[in-house]
Amino acid sequence: MTRHKPRQERRPAKTTMADYAMSFEKLGHWLDKRGQSATLRRPRASSLSMLDGAVAAVVAGPVSMPSEEWVCPLLGLDPDAFNHDTEEFSAIAATLMRHNAISETLSTRPESFEPLFVRMANGGVDARPWCMGFYTEDGRPLRVPPSSIAGRNAWSDIPAAVEAMRQFWMPTRFKSGR
């Protein structure tokens, strides 16, 4: 009697960054969990909003940086995480997907750029986590304290300010040799 092995469904090969990326919602849970861990290195970004601000700073800033330089500190990972198909790499892929989305939006439809601000229960907007992310990305490229752009309804001016900074730095960002 010959036994046949049950057919295993073939999973499609992962060929694009999107194939590896976790959802942005899952990335938020992953950041929360990692930030609360007593054994793992804490990410610089403690929330999705903070991560989004930091990614926007990288896109709009004065220099082009290798991904490992900014992604690893933001997520609290070692550069080796770029080399393995793990949950950590899925977080990296999701972060890079957001980077690409912000970059494309600012390049093609800057008026539609929408930072990921925290929405409060009363319907208001808390831009502080996003501003902290924009500010903390290694002190570059923004050198303005977040308190100067957070508050009242100043958050509504942030998308235009990010695009203006991006336009300002664009002519020099690839000439710096980084």
SERO-4910 file (N, C-alpha, C, O; in steps of 0.05 Angstrom, whole numbers):
BEGIN
 pado doro    nc1    nc2    nc3   cac1   cac2   cac3    cc1    cc2    cc3    oc1    oc2    oc3
  Met    A     17    -23      0      0      0      0     18     25      0     36     28     16
  Thr    A     12     42    -18     28     67    -21     14     89     -7    -10     94    -11
  Arg    A     29    103      9     17    126     23     24    151      8     47    155     -1
  His    A      5    168      5      9    193     -8     10    215     13     -6    216     31
  Lys    A     29    232     10     31    255     28     10    275     20      5    280     -3
  Pro    A     -3    286     40    -23    307     33     -9    330     20     14    338     27
  Arg    A    -22    341      1    -10    364    -13    -10    389      5    -30    396     17
  Gln    A     13    401      5     15    426     20     11    448      1     22    448    -21
  Glu    A     -5    467     10     -9    491     -7     16    506     -9     30    511     11
  Arg    A     23    514    -33     46    530    -37     40    559    -32     20    570    -42
  Arg    A     56    571    -16     53    599    -11     68    614    -33     90    606    -41
  Pro    A     57    635    -43     71    650    -63     97    661    -52     99    669    -28
  Ala    A    118    662    -69    143    673    -60    141    702    -53    126    717    -65
  Lys    A    156    710    -32    156    738    -25    176    752    -43    199    746    -43
  Thr    A    165    771    -59    182    785    -78    184    815    -74    202    828    -85
  Thr    A    165    826    -60    165    855    -56    165    862    -27    159    845    -10
  Met    A    171    887    -20    171    895      7    143    891     20    141    884     43
  Ala    A    123    896      4     95    893     14     89    864     22     73    859     40
  Asp    A    102    845      9     98    817     17    108    811     45     98    793     58
  Tyr    A    128    825     53    141    821     80    128    838    101    128    831    125
  Ala    A    117    861     94    108    881    114     84    871    130     65    860    119
  Met    A     85    877    156     61    873    172     43    897    168     52    917    158
  Ser    A     18    894    176      0    917    174      9    939    192     23    935    212
  Phe    A      1    964    186      8    986    203     -4    983    230      8    991    250
  Glu    A    -28    972    232    -41    967    258    -25    947    274    -20    951    298
  Lys    A    -16    926    261      1    906    275     27    918    284     38    912    305
  Leu    A     38    936    267     63    950    275     59    966    300     77    967    317
  Gly    A     36    978    303     30    993    328     30    975    352     41    982    373
  His    A     18    952    350     18    932    372     46    922    377     54    919    400
  Trp    A     61    917    356     89    908    358    105    929    373    121    922    391
  Leu    A    103    955    366    117    976    380    110    977    410    127    979    427
  Asp    A     84    975    416     75    975    444     88    952    459     99    956    481
  Lys    A     86    928    448     97    904    461    127    906    465    138    900    486
  Arg    A    141    916    444    170    918    446    178    940    467    197    937    482
  Gly    A    163    961    467    168    983    486    164    975    515    176    987    533
  Gln    A    148    955    520    142    946    547    160    923    556    159    915    580
  Ser    A    175    912    538    192    889    544    215    898    562    227    919    559
  Ala    A    221    880    582    244    885    600    270    875    588    291    881    598
  Thr    A    268    858    567    292    846    556    300    856    529    324    854    521
  Leu    A    282    868    514    288    877    487    296    907    487    287    922    504
  Arg    A    313    914    468    320    943    466    295    959    458    280    951    441
  Arg    A    291    980    472    267    996    468    269   1013    442    290   1024    436
  Pro    A    247   1013    427    247   1030    403    246   1060    411    235   1067    431
  Arg    A    259   1076    394    258   1105    399    229   1115    394    220   1134    407
  Ala    A    215   1102    376    187   1109    370    169   1092    389    170   1068    387
  Ser    A    155   1105    406    138   1091    425    109   1088    415     93   1075    429
  Ser    A    103   1099    392     75   1096    381     77   1099    351     97   1108    340
  Leu    A     55   1091    338     53   1095    309     55   1124    301     68   1131    281
  Ser    A     43   1142    317     44   1170    310     72   1180    312     81   1196    295
  Met    A     87   1172    332    115   1180    335    132   1169    313    149   1183    302
  Leu    A    127   1144    305    141   1132    283    136   1147    257    154   1153    242
  Asp    A    111   1154    253    103   1169    229    117   1196    227    126   1204    206
  Gly    A    119   1210    250    133   1235    250    162   1232    244    174   1248    228
  Ala    A    175   1212    255    203   1207    249    208   1199    220    227   1208    208
  Val    A    190   1183    209    193   1176    181    189   1200    163    204   1204    144
  Ala    A    170   1217    170    166   1242    154    191   1260    156    198   1273    137
  Ala    A    205   1260    179    229   1276    182    251   1266    164    266   1281    152
  Val    A    253   1239    162    273   1227    144    267   1235    115    286   1242    100
  Val    A    242   1234    107    234   1240     80    239   1270     74    249   1277     52
  Ala    A    233   1287     92    234   1316     88    261   1329     95    266   1352     89
  Gly    A    279   1314    107    303   1325    118    325   1332     97    322   1327     73
  Pro    A    346   1343    108    367   1354     90    386   1333     78    401   1339     59
  Val    A    386   1309     89    404   1288     78    389   1262     73    370   1256     87
  Ser    A    399   1248     54    388   1221     49    404   1202     66    429   1202     65
  Met    A    391   1186     82    404   1168    100    399   1139     93    377   1132     84
  Pro    A    419   1121     96    414   1093     92    393   1083    112    392   1093    135
  Ser    A    376   1065    103    354   1056    120    362   1046    147    349   1052    167
  Glu    A    384   1031    148    393   1020    173    399   1042    194    396   1037    218
  Glu    A    408   1065    185    415   1087    203    391   1098    219    394   1107    241
  Trp    A    368   1098    206    345   1110    220    324   1089    228    310   1093    248
  Val    A    321   1067    213    301   1047    219    308   1032    245    291   1028    262
  Cys    A    333   1024    247    341   1008    270    337   1022    297    325   1010    315
  Pro    A    346   1047    300    340   1060    326    310   1065    330    301   1062    353
  Leu    A    296   1072    309    267   1076    313    253   1052    323    235   1054    340
  Leu    A    261   1028    313    247   1003    321    262    989    343    252    968    353
  Gly    A    285    998    351    301    985    372    312    958    363    312    939    377
  Leu    A    322    958    338    333    933    326    362    936    319    373    958    316
  Asp    A    375    913    316    402    912    305    401    912    275    381    902    264
  Pro    A    421    922    261    420    922    232    418    894    220    408    891    198
  Asp    A    426    873    235    424    846    225    395    838    220    390    819    205
  Ala    A    376    851    232    347    845    228    339    849    199    319    838    191
  Phe    A    354    865    184    348    868    156    353    843    140    344    841    117
  Asn    A    368    824    151    376    800    136    360    775    141    367    754    130
  His    A    338    777    156    324    753    163    294    757    160    283    778    165
  Asp    A    280    736    150    251    737    147    238    731    174    230    708    179
  Thr    A    237    751    191    226    748    218    205    770    222    200    786    205
  Glu    A    193    769    246    174    790    253    187    817    254    175    838    247
  Glu    A    212    817    262    227    843    263    230    854    234    227    878    230
  Phe    A    236    836    215    238    845    188    211    855    177    210    873    161
  Ser    A    190    842    186    163    851    178    158    879    188    145    895    174
  Ala    A    168    886    212    165    913    223    182    932    207    173    955    201
  Ile    A    206    924    199    223    941    182    209    946    156    208    969    146
  Ala    A    198    925    144    185    928    118    161    947    120    157    964    102
  Ala    A    146    945    141    123    963    145    132    992    147    119   1010    137
  Thr    A    154    996    162    165   1023    165    175   1034    139    170   1057    132
  Leu    A    188   1017    123    198   1026     97    175   1031     78    177   1049     60
  Met    A    154   1016     80    130   1021     63    118   1048     70    110   1063     52
  Arg    A    117   1055     95    107   1081    103    125   1103     93    116   1124     83
  His    A    152   1099     94    171   1118     83    165   1122     53    164   1145     44
  Asn    A    162   1101     39    157   1103     10    131   1117      4    129   1133    -14
  Ala    A    110   1111     20     84   1124     16     86   1154     22     75   1170      6
  Ile    A     99   1162     43    102   1191     49    118   1204     27    111   1226     17
  Ser    A    140   1192     18    157   1203     -2    141   1207    -29    143   1228    -41
  Glu    A    126   1186    -36    111   1188    -61     89   1210    -58     85   1225    -77
  Thr    A     76   1211    -36     55   1231    -32     66   1259    -34     55   1276    -47
  Leu    A     89   1264    -20    101   1290    -21    112   1297    -48    114   1321    -55
  Ser    A    119   1277    -64    129   1282    -91    107   1287   -111    110   1303   -130
  Thr    A     85   1273   -108     64   1274   -129     38   1288   -121     25   1300   -138
  Arg    A     31   1287    -95      6   1300    -86     10   1312    -58     -3   1303    -39
  Pro    A     28   1331    -55     35   1341    -29     11   1352    -13     11   1351     11
  Glu    A     -9   1361    -27    -32   1372    -13    -48   1350      0    -66   1356     17
  Ser    A    -43   1325     -7    -58   1303      6    -43   1289     28    -52   1269     39
  Phe    A    -19   1299     35     -4   1288     57    -19   1291     84    -28   1312     91
  Glu    A    -22   1268     98    -37   1268    123    -20   1254    144    -18   1230    145
  Pro    A     -7   1270    162      7   1257    184    -11   1240    201    -35   1246    203
  Leu    A      0   1220    214    -16   1202    231    -16   1214    259      0   1206    276
  Phe    A    -35   1232    264    -38   1244    290    -55   1226    308    -71   1210    298
  Val    A    -52   1229    334    -69   1215    353    -96   1229    354    -97   1254    358
  Arg    A   -117   1214    352   -144   1225    355   -154   1220    383   -153   1198    393
  Met    A   -163   1242    396   -172   1239    424   -201   1231    424   -215   1234    404
  Ala    A   -210   1222    447   -238   1213    451   -258   1235    444   -280   1229    435
  Asn    A   -251   1260    449   -269   1282    444   -269   1291    415   -281   1311    408
  Gly    A   -254   1277    398   -252   1284    370   -229   1303    364   -224   1309    340
  Gly    A   -215   1313    384   -193   1331    380   -168   1316    369   -168   1291    368
  Val    A   -148   1331    363   -123   1320    352   -101   1326    372    -98   1348    382
  Asp    A    -85   1305    377    -61   1309    393    -37   1304    375    -31   1281    368
  Ala    A    -25   1326    367     -2   1324    348     24   1320    362     45   1316    349
  Arg    A     25   1321    389     50   1319    403     66   1294    398     90   1296    393
  Pro    A     54   1270    398     71   1246    392     84   1248    364    107   1240    360
  Trp    A     68   1257    344     79   1260    317    102   1280    317    123   1274    305
  Cys    A     98   1302    330    119   1323    331    144   1313    346    167   1319    338
  Met    A    140   1297    367    163   1285    381    179   1266    363    203   1266    363
  Gly    A    164   1251    347    178   1233    327    193   1249    307    216   1242    300
  Phe    A    181   1270    297    194   1287    277    219   1300    289    240   1302    276
  Tyr    A    217   1308    314    240   1321    327    262   1302    336    285   1309    334
  Thr    A    254   1278    345    274   1260    357    291   1244    337    310   1231    345
  Glu    A    284   1245    312    299   1229    293    328   1239    293    337   1252    274
  Asp    A    342   1232    314    371   1237    317    377   1267    317    400   1275    311
  Gly    A    358   1284    323    363   1312    323    365   1324    295    369   1348    292
  Arg    A    362   1307    276    361   1317    249    336   1307    235    327   1285    243
  Pro    A    325   1319    218    333   1344    206    320   1368    220    327   1390    215
  Leu    A    300   1363    237    286   1385    250    300   1394    275    307   1377    292
  Arg    A    305   1419    278    318   1430    301    300   1449    317    310   1466    332
  Val    A    274   1446    313    255   1463    326    241   1446    347    231   1425    341
  Pro    A    240   1456    372    226   1440    393    197   1436    386    184   1454    376
  Pro    A    187   1411    392    160   1405    385    139   1424    398    117   1427    387
  Ser    A    146   1436    421    127   1453    434    121   1478    417    101   1491    420
  Ser    A    139   1485    398    134   1508    381    115   1502    358    105   1521    346
  Ile    A    111   1476    352     92   1471    331     67   1456    340     48   1452    325
  Ala    A     67   1447    365     44   1433    376     27   1453    391     37   1474    400
  Gly    A      2   1447    394    -15   1464    410    -38   1475    392    -40   1468    369
  Arg    A    -54   1492    403    -78   1502    391    -86   1486    366    -88   1461    369
  Asn    A    -90   1497    343    -95   1482    319    -72   1483    300    -75   1479    276
  Ala    A    -48   1488    310    -24   1489    294    -19   1463    279     -6   1463    258
  Trp    A    -30   1441    289    -26   1415    276    -36   1416    247    -26   1401    230
  Ser    A    -55   1433    241    -66   1433    213    -46   1445    194    -49   1442    169
  Asp    A    -26   1459    203     -5   1471    186     18   1452    181     35   1457    164
  Ile    A     20   1430    196     43   1412    195     46   1400    167     69   1400    157
  Pro    A     26   1390    153     31   1378    127     44   1398    108     63   1390     93
  Ala    A     35   1422    107     47   1442     89     76   1449     98     93   1453     81
  Ala    A     81   1449    123    108   1455    133    127   1432    126    150   1438    118
  Val    A    118   1407    128    135   1385    121    142   1386     91    165   1382     83
  Glu    A    122   1392     74    127   1394     46    146   1417     40    164   1414     23
  Ala    A    143   1439     53    160   1462     49    189   1455     56    208   1463     42
  Met    A    193   1441     79    220   1432     86    232   1413     66    255   1415     59
  Arg    A    215   1395     57    225   1376     36    234   1391     11    255   1385      1
  Gln    A    218   1410      2    225   1425    -21    251   1442    -17    268   1444    -34
  Phe    A    253   1452      7    277   1468     14    302   1451     13    322   1460      1
  Trp    A    301   1427     24    325   1410     26    330   1393      1    352   1383     -3
  Met    A    310   1390    -16    313   1372    -39    338   1377    -56    351   1358    -64
  Pro    A    344   1402    -63    368   1407    -80    394   1397    -68    413   1392    -83
  Thr    A    396   1396    -42    421   1389    -29    422   1361    -16    443   1352     -8
  Arg    A    400   1348    -13    399   1324      3    416   1301     -9    425   1284      7
  Phe    A    420   1300    -34    436   1278    -45    465   1287    -51    482   1270    -59
  Lys    A    471   1312    -47    499   1322    -52    516   1319    -27    541   1324    -29
  Ser    A    505   1312     -4    520   1313     21    540   1289     24    556   1288     42
  Gly    A    539   1270      5    557   1248      6    549   1226     26    565   1208     31
  Arg    A    525   1227     37    516   1206     55    502   1185     39    492   1166     51
***
